[in-house]
Amino acid sequence: MDIAEQRRHFPALQDKTYLNFGGQGPLPTPAITAICAAYEQGQVWGPFSRRALDWVAEQEHLTRATLATTLNVAAADITLTQSTTQGCTIVLWGWPWQAGDHLLLSDGEHPGVVATVAQLAQRFGLTWSTCPLSYCTEDTITILEQAVQPQTRMLVLSHILWHTGEVLPLAEIGAFCAQRDIKLLIDGAQSLGVMPLDVTGVDFYTATGHKWLCGPAGLGVLYIHPQYREYLQPTHCGWRGLQGFTYQQPQWSPDGQRHEIATTAWELGVGLQASLTLHQSWGTATQRYGRLTQLAAELWTQLGEIPHLMRLLPHPPPCGLVSFRMANYSPETLAQKLEQRGILVRAVAAGNCTRASIHYLTTGEELTQLVQALRELQGGTDPHVGTPEK
Ligand SMILES: Cc1ncc(COP(=O)(O)O)c(C=O)c1O
């Protein structure tokens, strides 16, 4: 299991230290080739020909099956989406809310999800609030117990908080919700492709292929527990969710496809399948997660030795996100200075922090380069910038 060999498949990993998997994963050459070949083939056949349409149907089936495998669920429970956020909106707008219902979020949800909830609350007379889970200093369940209200109908949480890298205990939260008849919507943008997933006890789990799975942008996934598949009203809906074309009463598909909408870039599916096949050629999901957390822990430890640098988490991250603040530099400036040196990290406004995303594809040398660059910047010895920004 040679990591150098695996990295050779990624053009973006050849001449830079790419630590932005949590923003967008790089596409491997087999995925790029497969997508281009699919577009070319479609044009050779004629994009709306019987052959092309049969191919689309087959690819749709394979993509759904592939994503079901990554989530460890049945293909019938999968709704293909374009993004994590779209998965959230299908659930949030589809739930039959009553005025006065309450939604509980963590204090670290992604802005797109928060905006959707705020809009929903305004439209339907709901209330919503947040609870402090970004830095789980207390027991998660204790915090949730203090925050839920008699009217709380849904908990909207990230599996992995995108700014701090805290991982929330899904099984315990699922049991907590089940006891109170609260529905659980999980944003898995930062967890799909990072760790082996078990969505038992989760009602809705949404994620995307374009981050840690290194698939193309524009293809995401929503798991809907079969119990709620029909209860969820088709709101973001269209012809793809129908069982057949009819101008009478619509017959919605019996499976997760009922919540899909319309024409999309079907070619992206072959790209995601190719990315997944490549990952699977390097160990098991557990082995990839093990390597990633070991590297993240090494970085977290080394960052702890840099003066005037504060790590957001008080413990090694149980995922690939390592976030920190460094004195004298805004997160934006720090990300820019690092990019000048070929090291790509991102500033996350939500945590006022700089975030390095560590993948199983990351190497120890890349961590050394990042730590060395931070030391030079902190010491004012960076050849690219001179003195630190005040
Ligand atoms: C936790 C979380 N949720 C949602 C998103 C948005 O993802 P998408 O563009 O797939 O909707 C992100 C992207 O960074 C994220 O980190």
PDBQT file of the ligand as one rigid body, heavy atoms in Angstrom, charges set to zero:
ROOT
HETATM    1  C1  LIG A 401     -20.385  20.985   7.438  1.00  0.00    +0.000 C 
HETATM    2  C2  LIG A 401     -20.658  21.494   6.054  1.00  0.00    +0.000 A 
HETATM    3  N1  LIG A 401     -21.910  21.509   5.602  1.00  0.00    +0.000 NA
HETATM    4  C3  LIG A 401     -22.218  21.927   4.367  1.00  0.00    +0.000 A 
HETATM    5  C4  LIG A 401     -21.238  22.368   3.520  1.00  0.00    +0.000 A 
HETATM    6  C5  LIG A 401     -21.629  22.799   2.152  1.00  0.00    +0.000 C 
HETATM    7  O1  LIG A 401     -21.416  21.727   1.299  1.00  0.00    +0.000 OA
HETATM    8  P1  LIG A 401     -22.139  21.618  -0.121  1.00  0.00    +0.000 P 
HETATM    9  O2  LIG A 401     -21.528  22.640  -0.989  1.00  0.00    +0.000 OA
HETATM   10  O3  LIG A 401     -21.894  20.199  -0.542  1.00  0.00    +0.000 OA
HETATM   11  O4  LIG A 401     -23.583  21.881   0.114  1.00  0.00    +0.000 OA
HETATM   12  C6  LIG A 401     -19.909  22.368   3.922  1.00  0.00    +0.000 A 
HETATM   13  C7  LIG A 401     -18.849  22.850   3.020  1.00  0.00    +0.000 C 
HETATM   14  O5  LIG A 401     -17.808  23.253   3.394  1.00  0.00    +0.000 OA
HETATM   15  C8  LIG A 401     -19.606  21.919   5.235  1.00  0.00    +0.000 A 
HETATM   16  O6  LIG A 401     -18.363  21.901   5.684  1.00  0.00    +0.000 OA
ENDROOT
TORSDOF 0
